[in-house]
């Protein structure tokens, strides 16, 4: 993604961001992807750009990176499952702990181990929803779609009302895939979840829209369903393709292009139709990036959260806080901040204890002023292409100030920043998170 540095951004911008978070960032008690109690999700649909970040993070947690770079989520999942393994040697796990253990293996890309944990448990706890749902996913990911469908029928029966629609969609997906079997077209089409053809009035794919007749077929919760399925199954490229087509249908060509880029570069999907659409959406997104027409970036989709993943870790697994050396600060810990209806933040307990201590975190620099030499800047969890169109979530932004009289050169790659953390508890005219007396270094 191309990074363009923004002009001066004042603290009043933060007030607007917090107000936005108060409107759309409140936890909805909604679905939890694969059912692991350590994860907390916002209400769907989420803003597409925020969804893509969390989707990539969940996908990266499912395998060891060949480049050796760390995956914070994977490290948390590994620590959590090890704790449950140790606990299982001391005493029998209860139903909730078994469901968590199976879910963690699913997140770590080990559906075979999840199956070994969950299959015996479903006989012991036949009415436990999370065990049933996780087992259905384990059967699916090990290729046994017949047993997956049977198990997901049980999950639909046991699901709480707020999760029924998502479980039904998951069952529908498995039934569609089972019917396809090993047909030649199985990896060359979008799953027919909604009976919609993603074409324009011309009968061909068009940028930023679909034909009116096709749009009328889309249920209101289409984006929520596809995001939910993709969060459950982050290693499924066809769901990412469907997400990209929905983004385009709702006018977000930039996210559509990013999603289809991922289908090709991360999932190696080679369908000619996919690659044709990717070229179409990418060309339009790149053209708008060169000459931004901000009206083109406004979604017709009504989102309910800025990103789906509020929390994906167990605070008890974080290292003890040190007074003598920098403490690693994971972005998910910042994302766990929640706001009341007046925009007042409540921080995770561990983050609250880091206030005033030296921390270190990695991210991307975004200018708050003109020029390449800066005394302060924003550190972002992920880079953005257009500040107007891709306003970062307030919990995905850190304001960084260097010591008085010091400057640093803006860099376009990932950097590591160390400084004293300051949490803003009550001043709407300042930034939510700040680093004082900061220094910028290279990522190890």
QUIPESUL-V165528 format. One record per residue. N is the residue number from 1. RES is the residue in three letters. SS is DSSP state (~ for helix, > for strand, _ for the rest). Layout:
N/RES/SS
N/RES/SS
//
This chain:
1/UNK/_
2/UNK/_
3/UNK/_
4/UNK/_
5/UNK/_
6/UNK/_
7/UNK/_
8/UNK/_
9/UNK/_
10/UNK/_
11/UNK/~
12/UNK/~
13/UNK/~
14/UNK/~
15/UNK/~
16/UNK/~
17/UNK/~
18/UNK/~
19/UNK/~
20/UNK/~
21/UNK/~
22/UNK/~
23/UNK/~
24/UNK/~
25/UNK/_
26/UNK/_
27/UNK/_
28/UNK/_
29/UNK/_
30/UNK/_
31/UNK/_
32/UNK/_
33/UNK/_
34/UNK/_
35/UNK/_
36/UNK/_
37/UNK/_
38/UNK/_
39/UNK/>
40/UNK/>
41/UNK/>
42/UNK/_
43/UNK/_
44/UNK/_
45/UNK/_
46/UNK/>
47/UNK/_
48/UNK/~
49/UNK/~
50/UNK/~
51/UNK/~
52/UNK/~
53/UNK/~
54/UNK/~
55/UNK/~
56/UNK/~
57/UNK/~
58/UNK/~
59/UNK/~
60/UNK/~
61/UNK/_
62/UNK/_
63/UNK/_
64/UNK/_
65/UNK/_
66/UNK/_
67/UNK/_
68/UNK/_
69/UNK/_
70/UNK/_
71/UNK/_
72/UNK/~
73/UNK/~
74/UNK/~
75/UNK/~
76/UNK/~
77/UNK/~
78/UNK/~
79/UNK/~
80/UNK/~
81/UNK/~
82/UNK/~
83/UNK/~
84/UNK/~
85/UNK/~
86/UNK/~
87/UNK/~
88/UNK/~
89/UNK/~
90/UNK/~
91/UNK/_
92/UNK/_
93/UNK/_
94/UNK/_
95/UNK/~
96/UNK/~
97/UNK/~
98/UNK/~
99/UNK/~
100/UNK/~
101/UNK/~
102/UNK/~
103/UNK/~
104/UNK/~
105/UNK/~
106/UNK/~
107/UNK/~
108/UNK/_
109/UNK/_
110/UNK/_
111/UNK/~
112/UNK/~
113/UNK/~
114/UNK/~
115/UNK/~
116/UNK/~
117/UNK/~
118/UNK/~
119/UNK/~
120/UNK/~
121/UNK/~
122/UNK/~
123/UNK/~
124/UNK/~
125/UNK/_
126/UNK/_
127/UNK/_
128/UNK/_
129/UNK/~
130/UNK/~
131/UNK/~
132/UNK/~
133/UNK/~
134/UNK/~
135/UNK/~
136/UNK/~
137/UNK/~
138/UNK/~
139/UNK/~
140/UNK/~
141/UNK/~
142/UNK/_
143/UNK/_
144/UNK/_
145/UNK/~
146/UNK/~
147/UNK/~
148/UNK/~
149/UNK/~
150/UNK/~
151/UNK/~
152/UNK/~
153/UNK/~
154/UNK/~
155/UNK/~
156/UNK/~
157/UNK/~
158/UNK/~
159/UNK/_
160/UNK/_
161/UNK/~
162/UNK/~
163/UNK/~
164/UNK/~
165/UNK/~
166/UNK/~
167/UNK/~
168/UNK/~
169/UNK/~
170/UNK/~
171/UNK/~
172/UNK/~
173/UNK/~
174/UNK/~
175/UNK/~
176/UNK/~
177/UNK/~
178/UNK/~
179/UNK/~
180/UNK/~
181/UNK/_
182/UNK/_
183/UNK/_
184/UNK/_
185/UNK/_
186/UNK/_
187/UNK/_
188/UNK/_
189/UNK/_
190/UNK/_
191/UNK/_
192/UNK/_
193/UNK/_
194/UNK/_
195/UNK/_
196/UNK/_
197/UNK/_
198/UNK/_
199/UNK/_
200/UNK/_
201/UNK/_
202/UNK/_
203/UNK/_
204/UNK/_
205/UNK/_
206/UNK/>
207/UNK/_
208/UNK/_
209/UNK/>
210/UNK/_
211/UNK/_
212/UNK/~
213/UNK/~
214/UNK/~
215/UNK/~
216/UNK/~
217/UNK/~
218/UNK/_
219/UNK/_
220/UNK/_
221/UNK/_
222/UNK/~
223/UNK/~
224/UNK/~
225/UNK/~
226/UNK/~
227/UNK/~
228/UNK/~
229/UNK/~
230/UNK/~
231/UNK/~
232/UNK/~
233/UNK/_
234/UNK/_
235/UNK/_
236/UNK/_
237/UNK/~
238/UNK/~
239/UNK/~
240/UNK/~
241/UNK/~
242/UNK/~
243/UNK/~
244/UNK/~
245/UNK/~
246/UNK/~
247/UNK/~
248/UNK/~
249/UNK/~
250/UNK/_
251/UNK/_
252/UNK/_
253/UNK/~
254/UNK/~
255/UNK/~
256/UNK/~
257/UNK/~
258/UNK/~
259/UNK/~
260/UNK/~
261/UNK/~
262/UNK/~
263/UNK/~
264/UNK/~
265/UNK/~
266/UNK/_
267/UNK/_
268/UNK/_
269/UNK/_
270/UNK/_
271/UNK/_
272/UNK/~
273/UNK/~
274/UNK/~
275/UNK/~
276/UNK/~
277/UNK/~
278/UNK/~
279/UNK/~
280/UNK/~
281/UNK/~
282/UNK/~
283/UNK/~
284/UNK/~
285/UNK/~
286/UNK/~
287/UNK/~
288/UNK/~
289/UNK/~
290/UNK/~
291/UNK/_
292/UNK/_
293/UNK/_
294/UNK/~
295/UNK/~
296/UNK/~
297/UNK/~
298/UNK/_
299/UNK/_
300/UNK/_
301/UNK/_
302/UNK/_
303/UNK/_
304/UNK/_
305/UNK/>
306/UNK/_
307/UNK/_
308/UNK/_
309/UNK/>
310/UNK/>
311/UNK/>
312/UNK/>
313/UNK/_
314/UNK/_
315/UNK/~
316/UNK/~
317/UNK/~
318/UNK/_
319/UNK/_
320/UNK/_
321/UNK/_
322/UNK/_
323/UNK/_
324/UNK/_
325/UNK/_
326/UNK/_
327/UNK/>
328/UNK/>
329/UNK/_
330/UNK/_
331/UNK/~
332/UNK/~
333/UNK/~
334/UNK/~
335/UNK/~
336/UNK/_
337/UNK/_
338/UNK/>
339/UNK/>
340/UNK/_
341/UNK/_
342/UNK/_
343/UNK/_
344/UNK/_
345/UNK/>
346/UNK/>
347/UNK/_
348/UNK/_
349/UNK/~
350/UNK/~
351/UNK/~
352/UNK/~
353/UNK/~
354/UNK/~
355/UNK/_
356/UNK/_
357/UNK/_
358/UNK/>
359/UNK/>
360/UNK/>
361/UNK/>
362/UNK/>
363/UNK/>
364/UNK/>
365/UNK/>
366/UNK/>
367/UNK/>
368/UNK/_
369/UNK/_
370/UNK/_
371/UNK/_
372/UNK/_
373/UNK/>
374/UNK/>
375/UNK/_
376/UNK/>
377/UNK/>
378/UNK/>
379/UNK/>
380/UNK/>
381/UNK/_
382/UNK/_
383/UNK/_
384/UNK/_
385/UNK/_
386/UNK/_
387/UNK/_
388/UNK/_
389/UNK/_
390/UNK/_
391/UNK/_
392/UNK/_
393/UNK/_
394/UNK/~
395/UNK/~
396/UNK/~
397/UNK/>
398/UNK/>
399/UNK/>
400/UNK/>
401/UNK/>
402/UNK/>
403/UNK/_
404/UNK/_
405/UNK/_
406/UNK/_
407/UNK/_
408/UNK/>
409/UNK/>
410/UNK/_
411/UNK/_
412/UNK/_
413/UNK/_
414/UNK/_
415/UNK/>
416/UNK/>
417/UNK/>
418/UNK/>
419/UNK/>
420/UNK/>
421/UNK/>
422/UNK/>
423/UNK/>
424/UNK/_
425/UNK/_
426/UNK/_
427/UNK/_
428/UNK/_
429/UNK/_
430/UNK/_
431/UNK/_
432/UNK/_
433/UNK/>
434/UNK/>
435/UNK/>
436/UNK/>
437/UNK/>
438/UNK/>
439/UNK/>
440/UNK/>
441/UNK/>
442/UNK/>
443/UNK/_
444/UNK/_
//
